[in-house]
Every structure is written in C-alpha cells, then in structure tokens.
Amino acid sequence: MAVAASVDPVVNTPGKRRYLDEARMCMEHYKFLIILALAYAFDQMDLFTFSFVAPALTKHWGVSMEWIGVVNSCTFVGMLFGCWFGGWLSDVIGRRKAFLFSVAFFSTFSVLNGVAPNKELFLVFRTLTGFGILSMVVVAMVYITEILPAASRGKWQAISLATGLLSVPLIGQVAERIVPSSPDGWRTIFFIGGTGFIIFALALGWLKESPRWLISKGRYAEAEVVIQRFMPDVKVDIKNEASIPVEGAVVKKDAGTIVALKEIFSQKYARKTSVLITMVCCITVGYFMFFAWMPTLLNEFGFTLEDALWMSALVSFGSPIGNYLAATVTDKGGRKIPIVIYSVLVGVMTIAFGTLKIPMLIVGIGFVIRVLMDGVFVVMWSYLAESYPTHIRNSGTGFIYSTGRLLTAGAMIVVPMIYKSFGYTILFFIIGAMFLLTAVVTGIWGEKTAGRSLDEIA
C-alpha cells in the first residue's frame, strides 16, 4: 500500500497554494455533500431501526430482553470489524471505491433483515448490516475531511450528517404507525432502509476520488484533474507549484494495518491516541446505551409499547437539530472547547434524566439530551478524522472508532444486567459519568484542530 510523503504537498508547501484547504465551495463540493448526506440518511436509518423494532419482536417472537441485548451486541461487533475493514480498504483501493462497496453492502443486508424467517438468521443479517454501516461511516468521515476547505470542513461535516439524520425521526414516525399494525409490520421498516441503492447509483457518477489519497499513491496527474474540478477558476499544477517530493519528505514503503497501528501508538501520537480512544469510547458507549435501549427500557419501566414508541420517536427529532446546531460551533474553539462544553451538559442532564417518571418530562429532557449528544458526536467525528496523516488517516480513524464499537458491543449485553441489578436511575448515572470523563480528559490533554491544515495537525 503506497504511502504519502511526510509532508502533504497539496495542503502545506511554504509559499505555494494549499489547494484543497483554500478552495471555495463550488457545485462539485455540493454534489459531493448531497451524496454523503443521503448515505448518512440511509446509514442512520438502518442503525436505529432495531431500537423501534425490538419491542415488537419481544411481543410477536417472544424474545427476551437478553436476546435483544445479544442482537445489539452482535450488531456492534459487526460495526467493529466494519470500522477496521472500511479504514483499511479505503487506504488500499481509495475512498470512492470503499464508499461504494460499503453502501451496497449495508443496503443488501438491511433488506435481508426484513425477510429473516427466524431469530437466528435475523441475528446474522443484523450483524452484517452493522459491518456495512460502520465501514461506510469511517470512509465518509475521512472523505469529507480530505475534500472540503479547512475553515469550514467541520461545519459541512455536521450539516451533511444533520441532513442525513432527518431520516431518524422520519423512520420513528413510520415505525410508530407500521410496527404495531400487524405481527409482520416491523419487516417493512427494514425494506425502507434497503433503498440505499439509490445512493449507489448517484455516487457512481458524482463522486470523485480524494486527491490526497491519489497523491499518497503517486498518482499526481489524476489528483490534478480532481482538484481542478473543485477549483475550476484556478490553474492547478501540483508538480511545479507544490514541488513533489517536498524537500525533507520521506517516501515510505507500503504500510499495512500493523504498521499503521504501530505509528498511531508511537511516542509521536501516543497522547493524541489516548485522548481519542477515551473520547470515542465514552461518547459512543454512552450514546448507544441511552438511545438503542430507550424504547425497551421505557417499556420495561411500565409504559405501554405504543407509549414507549411515541416517546422515543419524539425524542429522535432532536438528532438532526443537534447536528445543525453543532454546525454553528464545531469550527470554533479548535473543536476541543465545544466537545468539553457539550460533554459537561450531557453528563449532568443524563444523570437527571434517570430520575424522571412523568412522560412529557421524559420527552422534553430526552429531546434536549438527544440534541446535545448528537452535537458532540458529530464534532467528535471531525476531530477524529483530522488527527492523523493521509497514509494512515483512514486506518487510524477506523481503528480508534472501532474501539468505541467494541466496548458498545459489550455494553449492549451489560445493560440488562445493570438495569435488573441496580435499576433505571443507576443506569443513566453511569451514562452521564462517561460524558463527564470525556470533558475532563479532552479539556486537559486534547489539542485544537479546527481551521488548521491537515498536514500541520498530523
């Protein structure tokens, strides 16, 4: 696997143009963002469908709360391997091809979820859906970071995800009506998620390969063509203007996954990697402990299936709102400050949430928590995707992101145990504590990344 020089000539050559970082938003950028937003829409739809379906499977298939925990856990195990695979694949064959493969994969298995004849095959299909979902997410978060201008890449990451997340309350409203309508009403929800093949068709014509990846492979002429599409009014001449190879750059041999992992844990990146692992694990585990289990926990807590579904559906409207609001602050404070503020607010409010028993209060506070959790989640995505150099950016991002999914897989099994042993309130106290830990670690040891060139950060 070819690796970039230690200095990325597209973004940081003294006295020369930083093409991608300095580009103005144009039609090619917006077409790129439309594809990513639509992919996020189907991705998030597939991710959250099971939380709406689970109570119905308990009723019609007679499955236990523990089995639901196993399905959630296996889904996150699939996500774990999807993170690794997507990160590795996009560093080997490119961001575009890896993205297309991932979209086709999770769309196929979403449909298969809907036709599963028994709980054993459903478990297998759900696990493979998780694999495809996170393979796509890891590729997409880095793809956006590499293509968009430095001053606004965080904002556009948040806007594209927020637009995609409009699908979550939409599927919540559909589920509220369709799932209780018949014993097989839940199957329709998965068929809707499978229409992600529409994205695949559009992406074939609209998506261009990341110039940074092309340069990391020594494919400079192809990179020039792509950059020119994003900067039509500027003459692009990488070799003459960016001086490849840059003086002092060291061109490395192909680096596999093991070499990439050694690099992110080397002395140079050790502190950064430790902060990112803590942040990703706490935010990811806390997020999914809260929202993947919310309908089921409310149902177990004494609310009817219908009440649990409408309360969860209303709360889900906070998801896109949270990301749109995050777009206004993500590029401020170096990304570090918004993460700290968000995490403190989420931690305090989640602890309070565990004491609520009045439905409208649960919906109101849950909505605010959803706004804040989704906000910090998307800021974390940008922060993570900016942290490593091009030749290991996706592999490093995929590995770090997968640690959160690995712990979430375990947490999905542990949630019923905590609930039955310690109760509803203690469960939400634990989730709140995770976000407070994120605030402390990021505030003390995190670095500021927003608005800086990727090479400077790396």
FENBEL-V383516 format. One record per residue. N is the residue number from 1. RES is the residue in three letters. OMEGA is omega in degrees with one decimal (999 if undefined). D_FIRST is the distance of its C-alpha to the first C-alpha in whole Angstrom. Layout:
<<N:RES:OMEGA:D_FIRST> <N:RES:OMEGA:D_FIRST>>
This chain:
<<1:MET:-177.8:0> <2:ALA:-174.4:4> <3:VAL:-178.0:6> <4:ALA:168.7:10> <5:ALA:-175.4:13> <6:SER:172.9:15> <7:VAL:-179.6:17> <8:ASP:-173.8:17> <9:PRO:-179.9:19> <10:VAL:-170.5:20> <11:VAL:-170.5:21> <12:ASN:173.2:23> <13:THR:-176.6:24> <14:PRO:175.3:28> <15:GLY:-179.4:30> <16:LYS:-179.0:28> <17:ARG:169.9:27> <18:ARG:-165.8:25> <19:TYR:-173.4:25> <20:LEU:-179.0:23> <21:ASP:-175.1:25> <22:GLU:-175.3:28> <23:ALA:171.6:28> <24:ARG:179.0:31> <25:MET:-179.7:31> <26:CYS:-176.3:32> <27:MET:179.4:32> <28:GLU:176.1:28> <29:HIS:-176.2:28> <30:TYR:175.4:30> <31:LYS:176.8:29> <32:PHE:-178.4:26> <33:LEU:177.5:28> <34:ILE:178.7:30> <35:ILE:-178.9:27> <36:LEU:179.9:26> <37:ALA:178.6:29> <38:LEU:177.6:30> <39:ALA:176.1:27> <40:TYR:-178.9:28> <41:ALA:-179.7:32> <42:PHE:177.2:31> <43:ASP:-178.5:28> <44:GLN:176.7:31> <45:MET:178.8:34> <46:ASP:-176.6:32> <47:LEU:-172.9:31> <48:PHE:-178.1:35> <49:THR:-175.3:37> <50:PHE:179.4:37> <51:SER:177.6:39> <52:PHE:-176.8:42> <53:VAL:-172.7:42> <54:ALA:179.6:42> <55:PRO:179.1:46> <56:ALA:177.2:47> <57:LEU:175.2:45> <58:THR:-177.3:47> <59:LYS:-170.7:50> <60:HIS:177.7:50> <61:TRP:179.3:47> <62:GLY:-179.2:49> <63:VAL:-177.8:46> <64:SER:174.6:46> <65:MET:179.2:45> <66:GLU:178.6:43> <67:TRP:175.4:41> <68:ILE:176.8:40> <69:GLY:178.4:38> <70:VAL:178.4:37> <71:VAL:177.8:35> <72:ASN:-178.9:34> <73:SER:179.9:33> <74:CYS:176.4:31> <75:THR:-179.5:30> <76:PHE:171.4:28> <77:VAL:175.2:26> <78:GLY:177.7:25> <79:MET:178.6:24> <80:LEU:-179.7:22> <81:PHE:175.6:20> <82:GLY:176.6:19> <83:CYS:-179.5:18> <84:TRP:-175.6:16> <85:PHE:-179.1:15> <86:GLY:178.1:15> <87:GLY:-179.9:13> <88:TRP:-175.5:10> <89:LEU:-177.0:10> <90:SER:173.9:11> <91:ASP:-178.3:8> <92:VAL:-173.9:6> <93:ILE:177.9:9> <94:GLY:-176.9:11> <95:ARG:-174.7:14> <96:ARG:-177.8:16> <97:LYS:179.5:15> <98:ALA:177.9:15> <99:PHE:-179.2:18> <100:LEU:178.5:20> <101:PHE:-176.3:19> <102:SER:179.3:20> <103:VAL:179.7:23> <104:ALA:-176.4:24> <105:PHE:-175.7:24> <106:PHE:177.1:26> <107:SER:179.1:28> <108:THR:-175.4:29> <109:PHE:172.0:29> <110:SER:177.0:32> <111:VAL:-179.7:34> <112:LEU:173.3:34> <113:ASN:-175.6:35> <114:GLY:-179.5:38> <115:VAL:-178.4:39> <116:ALA:-177.1:39> <117:PRO:-178.5:42> <118:ASN:-174.0:42> <119:LYS:179.1:40> <120:GLU:178.5:38> <121:LEU:176.7:36> <122:PHE:179.9:36> <123:LEU:179.2:34> <124:VAL:-177.8:32> <125:PHE:-179.9:31> <126:ARG:178.6:31> <127:THR:-179.0:29> <128:LEU:173.1:26> <129:THR:177.6:27> <130:GLY:177.5:26> <131:PHE:-177.8:23> <132:GLY:-179.4:23> <133:ILE:-175.4:24> <134:LEU:172.2:22> <135:SER:178.9:19> <136:MET:-176.5:20> <137:VAL:-178.7:22> <138:VAL:177.8:19> <139:VAL:-174.9:17> <140:ALA:-176.0:20> <141:MET:176.8:21> <142:VAL:178.3:18> <143:TYR:179.7:18> <144:ILE:-178.9:22> <145:THR:-176.4:21> <146:GLU:-174.2:19> <147:ILE:-168.1:21> <148:LEU:-179.0:24> <149:PRO:-176.3:27> <150:ALA:-173.6:27> <151:ALA:-173.7:30> <152:SER:-175.3:30> <153:ARG:177.6:27> <154:GLY:179.3:28> <155:LYS:-177.4:31> <156:TRP:173.4:30> <157:GLN:-178.5:27> <158:ALA:-178.7:31> <159:ILE:-179.8:33> <160:SER:178.2:30> <161:LEU:179.2:30> <162:ALA:178.4:34> <163:THR:177.1:34> <164:GLY:-176.7:32> <165:LEU:172.0:34> <166:LEU:179.4:37> <167:SER:-176.8:37> <168:VAL:175.7:37> <169:PRO:178.1:41> <170:LEU:180.0:41> <171:ILE:175.9:40> <172:GLY:178.8:42> <173:GLN:177.6:45> <174:VAL:-179.1:45> <175:ALA:-179.5:44> <176:GLU:-177.5:48> <177:ARG:-172.3:49> <178:ILE:-174.6:48> <179:VAL:-179.3:47> <180:PRO:-171.3:50> <181:SER:-179.5:52> <182:SER:178.8:51> <183:PRO:179.4:50> <184:ASP:-179.1:47> <185:GLY:-177.8:47> <186:TRP:-177.0:43> <187:ARG:-179.2:42> <188:THR:-178.4:42> <189:ILE:-180.0:40> <190:PHE:177.1:37> <191:PHE:177.2:37> <192:ILE:179.4:37> <193:GLY:-177.4:34> <194:GLY:179.2:33> <195:THR:175.4:33> <196:GLY:176.2:30> <197:PHE:174.6:29> <198:ILE:179.6:31> <199:ILE:-179.9:28> <200:PHE:-178.6:26> <201:ALA:178.9:28> <202:LEU:-175.9:28> <203:ALA:178.9:25> <204:LEU:-178.4:24> <205:GLY:-170.9:26> <206:TRP:-173.9:26> <207:LEU:174.8:22> <208:LYS:-179.9:20> <209:GLU:176.7:16> <210:SER:178.4:16> <211:PRO:179.6:16> <212:ARG:178.5:14> <213:TRP:179.5:11> <214:LEU:179.3:12> <215:ILE:178.9:13> <216:SER:177.0:9> <217:LYS:-179.8:8> <218:GLY:-177.8:11> <219:ARG:-171.1:13> <220:TYR:-178.6:16> <221:ALA:178.3:19> <222:GLU:179.4:18> <223:ALA:179.0:17> <224:GLU:-179.3:21> <225:VAL:-178.8:22> <226:VAL:179.8:21> <227:ILE:-180.0:22> <228:GLN:178.3:26> <229:ARG:179.0:26> <230:PHE:178.1:26> <231:MET:-173.3:28> <232:PRO:-177.1:31> <233:ASP:-176.9:33> <234:VAL:176.1:31> <235:LYS:-177.7:30> <236:VAL:179.2:26> <237:ASP:-173.0:25> <238:ILE:-172.8:22> <239:LYS:-178.9:22> <240:ASN:-174.1:26> <241:GLU:-177.1:26> <242:ALA:172.0:23> <243:SER:177.9:23> <244:ILE:-6.3:19> <245:PRO:-179.7:18> <246:VAL:179.4:20> <247:GLU:179.6:23> <248:GLY:-179.5:21> <249:ALA:178.4:18> <250:VAL:178.2:15> <251:VAL:-174.9:12> <252:LYS:173.9:10> <253:LYS:179.3:8> <254:ASP:-178.6:4> <255:ALA:177.9:6> <256:GLY:-177.2:7> <257:THR:-178.2:10> <258:ILE:178.8:12> <259:VAL:178.7:11> <260:ALA:179.6:11> <261:LEU:176.8:14> <262:LYS:-178.2:16> <263:GLU:-177.8:15> <264:ILE:176.7:17> <265:PHE:178.0:20> <266:SER:-178.9:20> <267:GLN:-178.3:23> <268:LYS:-174.7:22> <269:TYR:-171.7:21> <270:ALA:-178.4:24> <271:ARG:178.9:26> <272:LYS:-179.2:24> <273:THR:179.9:23> <274:SER:178.4:26> <275:VAL:-178.2:28> <276:LEU:179.5:25> <277:ILE:179.0:25> <278:THR:-178.7:29> <279:MET:-176.4:29> <280:VAL:-178.9:27> <281:CYS:-176.8:29> <282:CYS:-178.1:32> <283:ILE:-177.6:32> <284:THR:-179.2:30> <285:VAL:-179.9:32> <286:GLY:-178.7:36> <287:TYR:-174.7:35> <288:PHE:171.5:34> <289:MET:-179.0:37> <290:PHE:-167.0:39> <291:PHE:177.3:39> <292:ALA:-176.7:37> <293:TRP:-171.4:41> <294:MET:-179.8:43> <295:PRO:-178.1:45> <296:THR:179.8:45> <297:LEU:178.3:46> <298:LEU:177.7:49> <299:ASN:178.3:50> <300:GLU:-177.2:50> <301:PHE:176.2:52> <302:GLY:177.9:55> <303:PHE:177.9:54> <304:THR:177.7:54> <305:LEU:-179.1:51> <306:GLU:179.6:52> <307:ASP:179.5:53> <308:ALA:-179.3:49> <309:LEU:-178.4:48> <310:TRP:177.0:49> <311:MET:179.3:49> <312:SER:179.4:45> <313:ALA:178.5:45> <314:LEU:178.7:47> <315:VAL:-176.4:44> <316:SER:176.7:41> <317:PHE:178.4:43> <318:GLY:-174.9:42> <319:SER:179.0:38> <320:PRO:178.3:37> <321:ILE:179.4:40> <322:GLY:-179.5:38> <323:ASN:175.3:35> <324:TYR:177.6:37> <325:LEU:179.1:39> <326:ALA:179.5:36> <327:ALA:-178.1:35> <328:THR:-175.6:38> <329:VAL:-172.1:37> <330:THR:-178.8:33> <331:ASP:177.4:32> <332:LYS:176.3:35> <333:GLY:176.6:36> <334:GLY:-175.6:32> <335:ARG:-179.5:31> <336:LYS:-175.5:32> <337:ILE:176.5:36> <338:PRO:179.6:36> <339:ILE:-179.6:34> <340:VAL:-177.6:37> <341:ILE:178.0:40> <342:TYR:-174.8:38> <343:SER:177.9:38> <344:VAL:-179.1:41> <345:LEU:179.1:43> <346:VAL:-178.7:41> <347:GLY:-178.1:42> <348:VAL:-175.9:46> <349:MET:178.9:46> <350:THR:176.1:44> <351:ILE:178.7:47> <352:ALA:-178.0:50> <353:PHE:-177.6:48> <354:GLY:-179.3:49> <355:THR:-173.4:53> <356:LEU:178.6:53> <357:LYS:-179.2:55> <358:ILE:-173.8:57> <359:PRO:-176.7:54> <360:MET:174.2:55> <361:LEU:177.2:54> <362:ILE:179.3:51> <363:VAL:-177.0:50> <364:GLY:-179.8:50> <365:ILE:178.2:48> <366:GLY:177.8:46> <367:PHE:-179.9:45> <368:VAL:178.2:45> <369:ILE:178.5:42> <370:ARG:176.9:40> <371:VAL:-176.5:40> <372:LEU:-179.6:39> <373:MET:178.6:37> <374:ASP:176.5:35> <375:GLY:-178.7:35> <376:VAL:-179.6:33> <377:PHE:-176.8:31> <378:VAL:175.2:29> <379:VAL:177.1:30> <380:MET:179.0:28> <381:TRP:-179.9:25> <382:SER:-179.1:25> <383:TYR:-178.8:25> <384:LEU:-175.4:22> <385:ALA:-178.8:20> <386:GLU:-160.7:21> <387:SER:-175.1:20> <388:TYR:-179.9:17> <389:PRO:-171.2:15> <390:THR:-171.8:12> <391:HIS:176.6:9> <392:ILE:-173.4:10> <393:ARG:-178.2:13> <394:ASN:177.8:13> <395:SER:178.9:12> <396:GLY:178.7:15> <397:THR:-179.7:17> <398:GLY:-179.4:16> <399:PHE:-178.7:17> <400:ILE:-179.1:20> <401:TYR:-179.0:22> <402:SER:179.1:21> <403:THR:177.1:24> <404:GLY:179.4:26> <405:ARG:178.3:26> <406:LEU:178.9:26> <407:LEU:177.8:30> <408:THR:177.3:31> <409:ALA:176.8:31> <410:GLY:-177.8:33> <411:ALA:-179.5:35> <412:MET:177.1:36> <413:ILE:-175.7:38> <414:VAL:-176.9:39> <415:VAL:178.9:41> <416:PRO:179.2:44> <417:MET:179.1:44> <418:ILE:-178.0:45> <419:TYR:-176.5:47> <420:LYS:-178.3:49> <421:SER:-172.2:49> <422:PHE:176.7:50> <423:GLY:-175.9:50> <424:TYR:-174.6:49> <425:THR:-178.8:50> <426:ILE:179.4:48> <427:LEU:-179.2:45> <428:PHE:173.8:44> <429:PHE:179.4:45> <430:ILE:178.8:42> <431:ILE:178.9:40> <432:GLY:-179.3:42> <433:ALA:178.6:41> <434:MET:-179.3:37> <435:PHE:176.3:37> <436:LEU:176.1:40> <437:LEU:177.0:37> <438:THR:-179.0:34> <439:ALA:-177.9:37> <440:VAL:-176.5:38> <441:VAL:-179.6:34> <442:THR:-179.6:33> <443:GLY:-176.4:36> <444:ILE:-170.4:36> <445:TRP:-178.7:32> <446:GLY:177.4:30> <447:GLU:178.9:29> <448:LYS:-176.3:30> <449:THR:-172.6:27> <450:ALA:175.3:29> <451:GLY:180.0:29> <452:ARG:177.1:27> <453:SER:-178.8:24> <454:LEU:-179.4:21> <455:ASP:178.9:20> <456:GLU:179.2:23> <457:ILE:-176.4:23> <458:ALA:999:19>>
